[in-house]
Amino acid sequence: MTPKPDPAAAPRSPLPVVLIVGTAFSGSTLLSLLLNTHQNLVSPGEATGPIPGLVGRDYPCSCGARLAECAFWRRAGAAMDRRGSRFGPDEWEMRVQLGRNAPVRFLLERSLRVRALDRLRDALVLRMPGLGRRVREALRRNVALFGALAEVGNASVVVDASKDPRRYAYLRRSPQLELYVLSLVRDAPGFVNSFRRNSGASITAGCRSWARMARHVDRLLAEVPAPRALRMRYEDLCADPARELSRVARWLGVGPFPAELAFRAVEHHVIGNRMRLSGADEIRLDERWRSELSADELRIVVRRTAAVRRRLGYG
């Protein structure tokens, strides 16, 4: 039975929410851990939850506890109950899911690579009784989760590192949210090498994935009001995290970050990649691509991504 919402549990409206967008393997988990050191920010990492198929009671939170036993996520579940939504490791349901197979999901959920077509398709989806109901329910649950996270984390800003640019198209429909977009990008050689190592995909597929996401994020940033958009490079974050976090603080108007960036000393409840479980406090730039990519492979990556890399300040 779905609990009845408690009006007193409604989030401050509009609630500032930062969407970190970009590819995987670009430092979003590290950035989430660093942002959590600010007393006014809370980031659960990927608010959409663990990768589908991994959602479950045994999934480890970054605090080391199983998701079902983590005190933070249990409090978030109670706060969701007060907002009229059942929530837990087996009831996450924050993704907008409109199709049962890959071709239909691509047509209904992903970007069609032309802003006008995306807007037309989204408007038609909302007019369809069944699909529109799913979109509105997912939006309601996301708004409730952001409010619950702000409450449990005692924060004024929520950061969602789910990375999917399409979330903006749905979440912007809520007057209860004030959306900001942080584009986190990593240079193509580093991404392609990590992409190949983790997925087994080819160098060419990695180049396509990197360039496709960069263009998708560019289309998104063209829609976001300039004061609410920020671009950050993974390499800059690793080289000078204090400087990059200062940029974020000025952008959001939340005051400075702690002078000491001992981010492992702060309690985290982050969903993301494996580094969330590491005890290492050192921020180290991952440059394994320098030894793992052959000279020929590197030339392929540089050639296939040259135009986009120049636009992003690489090369």
C-alpha positions in Angstrom: 0.0 0.0 0.0 1.4 3.4 -1.0 1.8 5.7 2.0 -0.1 9.0 2.2 2.1 12.1 1.7 2.8 14.3 4.7 2.4 17.9 3.6 5.1 18.9 6.2 7.6 16.7 4.4 7.5 18.7 1.2 10.9 20.0 0.1 11.8 23.7 0.1 10.6 24.9 -3.2 12.3 25.2 -5.5 15.0 22.8 -4.3 18.4 23.4 -6.1 19.5 20.1 -7.8 22.8 19.8 -9.7 22.8 17.2 -12.5 26.3 15.9 -13.3 26.2 14.8 -16.9 28.7 13.1 -19.2 30.2 9.7 -19.9 31.1 6.9 -17.5 34.7 6.6 -16.4 35.1 10.4 -16.1 35.4 11.0 -12.4 31.8 11.5 -11.3 32.2 9.3 -8.2 35.3 11.2 -7.2 33.5 14.5 -7.7 30.5 13.3 -5.6 32.8 12.4 -2.7 34.5 15.8 -2.9 31.2 17.7 -3.1 30.0 15.8 0.0 32.7 17.6 2.0 30.6 20.8 1.8 28.2 21.2 4.7 25.4 22.5 2.4 25.7 19.8 -0.3 24.6 16.2 -0.4 25.4 13.8 -3.2 24.2 10.1 -3.3 26.3 9.6 -6.5 23.9 8.1 -9.0 20.4 8.9 -7.7 18.9 6.5 -10.3 20.4 3.7 -8.2 22.8 0.9 -9.0 23.0 -0.5 -12.5 19.8 -2.4 -13.4 20.3 -6.0 -12.3 22.5 -5.0 -9.4 19.8 -3.4 -7.4 19.3 -5.4 -4.3 19.7 -5.6 -0.6 23.3 -6.8 -0.8 24.6 -3.9 -2.9 27.3 -2.2 -0.9 26.9 1.5 0.0 30.1 3.5 0.0 29.9 3.5 3.9 30.6 -0.2 3.7 27.1 -1.4 4.8 24.7 -3.3 2.6 22.2 -0.9 1.0 19.4 -2.5 3.0 21.2 -1.9 6.3 22.8 1.5 5.6 21.4 3.9 8.2 21.4 6.8 5.8 19.4 5.0 3.1 17.0 3.7 5.7 16.4 7.2 6.9 16.0 8.3 3.2 13.4 5.5 2.9 11.5 6.8 5.9 11.6 10.3 4.5 10.2 8.9 1.2 7.4 7.2 3.0 6.4 10.6 4.4 6.3 11.9 0.9 4.0 9.2 -0.3 6.5 6.9 -2.0 7.7 3.4 -1.1 11.4 3.3 -1.5 14.2 0.8 -0.8 16.9 -1.4 -2.4 14.2 -3.3 -4.3 12.0 -0.3 -4.9 14.2 2.4 -6.4 12.4 3.2 -9.6 13.9 6.6 -10.5 14.6 5.8 -14.1 12.1 6.8 -16.8 11.4 3.4 -18.5 9.1 3.6 -21.5 9.9 0.5 -23.5 10.4 -3.2 -23.0 13.1 -3.8 -25.6 16.1 -1.8 -26.8 14.8 -0.4 -30.1 11.6 0.9 -28.4 13.6 2.3 -25.4 15.9 4.1 -27.8 13.0 5.6 -29.7 11.1 6.7 -26.7 13.8 7.5 -24.0 17.0 8.5 -25.7 18.0 11.6 -27.6 17.1 11.6 -31.3 20.1 13.9 -31.7 18.0 16.9 -32.9 16.6 19.2 -30.2 13.3 19.9 -32.1 12.7 16.1 -32.6 13.4 15.4 -28.9 10.9 18.1 -27.8 8.2 16.9 -30.2 8.7 13.2 -29.2 8.6 14.1 -25.5 5.4 16.2 -25.9 3.8 13.2 -27.7 4.9 10.8 -25.0 3.3 12.9 -22.3 0.0 13.0 -24.2 -0.1 9.2 -24.3 -2.1 8.0 -21.3 0.1 5.0 -20.3 3.5 6.5 -21.2 2.7 10.0 -19.8 1.6 8.4 -16.5 5.0 6.6 -16.2 6.9 9.9 -16.9 4.8 11.8 -14.3 5.2 9.0 -11.7 9.0 8.9 -12.3 9.2 12.7 -11.9 7.1 12.6 -8.7 9.4 9.9 -7.2 12.6 11.8 -8.2 11.3 15.0 -6.6 10.4 13.1 -3.5 13.9 11.5 -3.4 15.7 14.8 -3.8 13.6 16.3 -1.0 14.3 13.2 1.2 18.1 13.4 0.5 18.1 17.1 1.4 16.3 16.4 4.6 18.4 13.4 5.7 21.7 15.1 4.6 20.7 18.4 6.2 21.7 20.1 2.9 20.3 22.9 0.8 21.6 21.5 -2.5 21.4 18.0 -3.9 23.8 16.7 -6.4 22.8 13.8 -8.7 25.7 12.1 -10.6 23.5 9.8 -12.7 25.3 11.4 -15.8 22.4 10.9 -18.2 21.6 14.2 -20.0 18.1 13.1 -20.8 17.1 13.4 -17.1 17.1 17.2 -17.5 14.3 16.9 -20.1 12.0 15.2 -17.5 13.1 16.9 -14.3 12.8 20.4 -15.7 9.0 19.9 -15.8 8.8 20.2 -12.0 8.4 23.6 -10.5 9.7 22.2 -7.2 13.2 21.8 -8.6 15.8 24.5 -9.6 18.1 22.6 -11.9 21.8 23.2 -12.5 23.9 21.2 -15.0 27.6 20.3 -14.4 29.2 18.8 -17.5 32.1 16.6 -16.4 34.3 15.6 -19.3 37.4 13.5 -19.7 39.8 13.6 -22.6 39.1 10.9 -25.3 42.2 8.7 -24.8 41.5 8.2 -21.1 37.8 7.5 -21.6 38.3 5.2 -24.6 41.0 3.2 -22.8 38.8 2.8 -19.7 35.7 2.1 -21.8 37.6 -0.7 -23.6 39.0 -2.2 -20.4 35.7 -2.3 -18.6 33.3 -3.2 -21.5 35.5 -5.1 -23.9 34.4 -2.8 -26.7 36.6 -1.7 -29.6 38.6 1.5 -29.8 36.3 2.7 -32.6 33.2 2.1 -30.5 34.8 4.0 -27.6 35.5 7.0 -29.9 31.9 7.0 -31.1 30.5 6.8 -27.6 32.7 9.6 -26.3 31.9 11.9 -29.3 28.2 11.1 -29.2 28.0 12.0 -25.5 29.9 15.2 -26.0 27.5 16.3 -28.7 24.5 15.3 -26.6 25.8 17.4 -23.7 26.4 20.3 -26.0 22.7 20.1 -27.1 21.7 20.1 -23.5 23.9 23.0 -22.5 22.3 25.0 -25.3 19.0 24.7 -23.5 20.2 25.4 -19.9 20.4 29.1 -18.8 24.0 30.1 -18.9 24.2 30.9 -15.1 23.1 27.4 -14.3 25.6 25.5 -16.4 29.2 24.7 -15.6 31.8 22.7 -17.6 34.6 20.8 -15.7 37.4 18.6 -17.0 38.4 15.5 -15.1 42.1 16.3 -15.6 41.7 19.8 -14.0 39.8 18.3 -11.1 42.6 15.9 -10.4 45.4 18.5 -10.9 43.8 21.1 -8.6 40.7 20.0 -6.8 40.6 23.0 -4.5 40.4 25.4 -7.5 37.7 23.3 -9.2 35.6 23.1 -6.0 36.0 26.8 -5.5 34.5 27.3 -9.0 31.5 25.1 -7.9 31.1 27.0 -4.7 31.0 30.4 -6.5 28.6 28.9 -9.2 26.1 27.7 -6.6 26.6 30.5 -4.1 27.1 28.1 -1.2 30.3 29.5 0.4 33.8 27.9 0.4 34.7 24.3 0.8 36.8 23.2 3.7 40.4 24.1 3.4 41.5 20.5 4.1 40.1 18.1 1.4 40.3 14.9 3.4 37.3 13.6 1.7 37.6 10.1 3.2 37.1 11.6 6.6 33.6 12.6 5.7 30.7 10.2 5.9 29.5 9.2 2.4 26.6 7.2 1.1 27.5 7.2 -2.6 26.3 4.9 -5.4 28.8 4.7 -8.2 31.9 2.9 -9.4 34.3 0.8 -7.3 36.4 3.7 -6.1 33.6 4.6 -3.7 34.7 1.6 -1.6 38.4 2.5 -1.6 39.9 3.9 1.5 42.5 5.9 -0.4 42.4 9.6 0.3 44.8 10.5 -2.6 43.5 12.1 -5.7 45.5 10.6 -8.6 45.0 11.3 -12.3 44.3 8.0 -14.1 46.7 8.0 -17.1 46.9 4.3 -17.8 46.0 5.0 -21.4 49.6 6.2 -21.9 50.9 2.6 -21.5 47.8 0.6 -22.4 47.0 2.2 -25.8 49.4 1.4 -28.6 50.8 4.3 -30.7 48.5 3.2 -33.6 45.5 3.1 -31.3 46.2 6.5 -29.9 46.5 7.9 -33.4 43.0 6.4 -34.2 41.5 8.0 -31.0 43.1 11.4 -31.7 42.0 11.4 -35.4 38.4 10.3 -34.8 37.8 12.7 -31.9 39.9 15.7 -33.1 37.1 18.2 -33.7 35.3 17.6 -30.4 38.6 17.5 -28.4 39.6 20.9 -29.8 36.1 22.3 -28.8 36.6 21.1 -25.3 40.1 22.5 -25.0 42.1 19.3 -25.5 44.8 18.7 -28.0 
